[in-house]
Amino acid sequence: MLDLKGKKVYLRALESKDLEFLYQLENDTSIWEISGTLKPYSKKVLRLYLDNAHRDIYDVKQLRLCICDIKDNCIGLIDLFDFDPKNKRAGVGIVIAKPSDRNKGWGAEALSLLCNYAFSILDLHQLYANILEENERSIHLFEKLGFERIGLKKEWIRTSNGFKNEIMFQKINSSVS
């Protein structure tokens, strides 16, 4: 069985105890630009989301996991989204909540664990990520883990300061046919 635990972090399913963390993260306007969020989330809506978080990825086409440090603190979230079992692919998204927790290798280990899970357990052929052109840290992270830059979507994301380009990355699992 594949372990979702590394040396620095482990990945686990969302639990009801994550409500406050989820509430703070989803309502952090500094990440709305990358998450596509347009309005705040209420605790009631997030409670309903948590109540349904147990649903199967084949049903809801998404898997969201908590990134926890070795002291059991939830430090971020990592997602598989747009899960497409027919074409054996999914999108990947990751966020480490606090800026002070970034650049410690936690995101790299979490992304590596998720890629191994997606390729080994879900038998996916490819993963992809969409990253704002100016997000140098995320670009470095995904390239470090073997994702290749495959395209540029010009003026793709609308922000309060105008439109921004988004780069598409892809990682192919050549052992899957």
C-alpha positions as CSV (number, residue, x, y, z in Angstrom):
1,M,0.0,0.0,0.0
2,L,1.2,3.5,-0.8
3,D,2.0,5.7,2.1
4,L,0.9,9.3,2.1
5,K,3.5,10.2,4.6
6,G,6.9,11.7,4.0
7,K,9.7,12.9,6.2
8,K,8.3,16.4,6.7
9,V,4.6,16.2,5.9
10,Y,1.8,13.7,5.5
11,L,-1.5,14.0,3.5
12,R,-4.8,13.1,5.0
13,A,-8.5,13.4,4.3
14,L,-10.4,16.5,5.4
15,E,-12.2,16.1,8.8
16,S,-14.8,18.2,10.6
17,K,-12.0,19.6,12.9
18,D,-10.6,21.4,9.8
19,L,-13.5,23.8,9.6
20,E,-11.7,26.8,11.1
21,F,-8.6,26.2,9.0
22,L,-10.7,25.9,5.8
23,Y,-12.7,29.0,6.8
24,Q,-9.5,31.0,7.2
25,L,-7.9,29.7,4.0
26,E,-10.9,30.0,1.7
27,N,-11.6,33.6,2.9
28,D,-8.0,34.7,2.5
29,T,-8.4,37.3,-0.3
30,S,-4.6,37.1,-1.1
31,I,-5.2,33.7,-2.7
32,W,-8.5,34.3,-4.4
33,E,-6.7,35.2,-7.6
34,I,-5.2,31.7,-8.0
35,S,-8.2,29.9,-6.6
36,G,-10.8,31.6,-8.7
37,T,-12.8,32.6,-5.6
38,L,-15.2,35.6,-6.1
39,K,-16.9,35.8,-2.7
40,P,-16.4,34.8,0.9
41,Y,-17.5,31.3,2.1
42,S,-19.6,31.0,5.2
43,K,-18.9,28.4,7.9
44,K,-22.3,26.8,7.1
45,V,-21.3,26.2,3.4
46,L,-17.9,24.9,4.4
47,R,-19.5,22.6,7.0
48,L,-21.7,21.1,4.2
49,Y,-18.6,20.8,2.0
50,L,-16.8,18.9,4.9
51,D,-19.9,16.7,5.4
52,N,-19.5,15.6,1.7
53,A,-15.7,15.5,1.6
54,H,-15.8,11.7,2.1
55,R,-17.4,11.2,-1.4
56,D,-15.4,9.2,-3.9
57,I,-13.1,10.9,-6.4
58,Y,-14.9,8.9,-9.2
59,D,-18.2,10.5,-8.1
60,V,-17.2,14.1,-7.5
61,K,-14.2,14.3,-9.8
62,Q,-12.1,16.0,-7.0
63,L,-9.9,14.9,-4.1
64,R,-8.8,17.5,-1.5
65,L,-6.3,16.5,1.1
66,C,-4.8,18.4,4.1
67,I,-1.1,18.8,4.2
68,C,0.0,18.3,7.8
69,D,3.4,18.7,9.3
70,I,4.9,16.1,11.6
71,K,3.4,17.9,14.6
72,D,-0.1,17.3,13.2
73,N,-0.7,20.9,12.2
74,C,-2.7,21.4,9.1
75,I,-0.5,23.8,7.0
76,G,-2.1,23.6,3.6
77,L,-4.3,21.9,1.1
78,I,-3.5,19.9,-2.1
79,D,-6.1,19.0,-4.7
80,L,-6.7,16.7,-7.6
81,F,-9.5,18.3,-9.7
82,D,-11.1,17.7,-13.0
83,F,-10.5,14.0,-12.5
84,D,-11.0,12.3,-15.8
85,P,-10.7,8.5,-15.4
86,K,-11.4,7.8,-19.1
87,N,-8.4,9.9,-20.3
88,K,-6.5,9.1,-17.1
89,R,-5.7,12.7,-16.1
90,A,-6.4,15.3,-13.4
91,G,-5.4,18.8,-12.5
92,V,-3.3,19.6,-9.4
93,G,-3.5,22.5,-7.1
94,I,-1.6,23.2,-3.9
95,V,-1.5,26.0,-1.3
96,I,0.5,26.4,1.9
97,A,-1.6,28.7,4.0
98,K,1.0,30.9,5.8
99,P,3.7,32.7,3.9
100,S,6.1,31.9,6.8
101,D,5.5,28.1,6.1
102,R,6.5,28.4,2.5
103,N,9.9,27.5,1.0
104,K,10.6,24.8,3.7
105,G,10.2,21.8,1.4
106,W,6.8,21.0,2.6
107,G,5.0,21.8,-0.6
108,A,7.5,19.8,-2.7
109,E,7.1,16.7,-0.4
110,A,3.3,17.0,-0.5
111,L,3.3,17.4,-4.3
112,S,5.6,14.4,-4.6
113,L,3.3,12.3,-2.4
114,L,0.3,13.3,-4.4
115,C,1.9,12.5,-7.7
116,N,2.9,9.1,-6.5
117,Y,-0.7,8.5,-5.3
118,A,-2.2,9.7,-8.6
119,F,0.2,7.5,-10.7
120,S,0.3,4.4,-8.5
121,I,-3.2,4.2,-7.0
122,L,-5.4,6.1,-9.4
123,D,-3.3,4.8,-12.4
124,L,-3.3,8.2,-14.0
125,H,-1.4,8.9,-17.2
126,Q,-0.9,12.6,-16.7
127,L,-1.3,15.5,-14.2
128,Y,-1.4,19.1,-15.1
129,A,-1.2,22.4,-13.3
130,N,-2.1,26.0,-14.3
131,I,0.2,28.6,-12.7
132,L,0.2,32.4,-13.0
133,E,3.2,33.5,-15.0
134,E,4.5,35.7,-12.2
135,N,4.3,32.9,-9.5
136,E,8.0,32.0,-9.7
137,R,7.9,29.9,-6.5
138,S,5.2,27.6,-7.9
139,I,6.8,27.4,-11.3
140,H,10.1,26.4,-9.6
141,L,8.2,23.8,-7.5
142,F,6.4,22.1,-10.3
143,E,9.5,22.1,-12.6
144,K,11.6,20.7,-9.8
145,L,9.1,17.8,-9.6
146,G,9.3,17.0,-13.3
147,F,6.3,19.0,-14.7
148,E,7.0,20.4,-18.1
149,R,5.9,23.8,-19.4
150,I,3.6,23.0,-22.3
151,G,1.8,26.3,-23.0
152,L,0.9,29.9,-22.2
153,K,-2.7,31.1,-21.9
154,K,-2.5,34.8,-22.6
155,E,-4.5,37.2,-20.5
156,W,-6.3,34.2,-19.0
157,I,-6.9,35.4,-15.4
158,R,-8.8,38.6,-14.7
159,T,-7.6,40.5,-11.7
160,S,-8.3,43.9,-10.2
161,N,-5.1,45.1,-12.0
162,G,-6.0,43.7,-15.4
163,F,-5.4,40.3,-17.0
164,K,-2.6,37.9,-16.3
165,N,-1.0,35.1,-18.3
166,E,-1.2,31.6,-17.0
167,I,1.3,28.8,-17.8
168,M,0.2,25.2,-18.2
169,F,2.4,22.5,-16.9
170,Q,2.1,18.7,-17.4
171,K,3.7,15.6,-16.0
172,I,3.3,12.4,-18.0
173,N,3.5,9.0,-16.4
174,S,5.0,7.0,-19.2
175,S,4.4,3.6,-17.5
176,V,0.6,4.0,-18.1
177,S,-0.9,3.1,-21.4
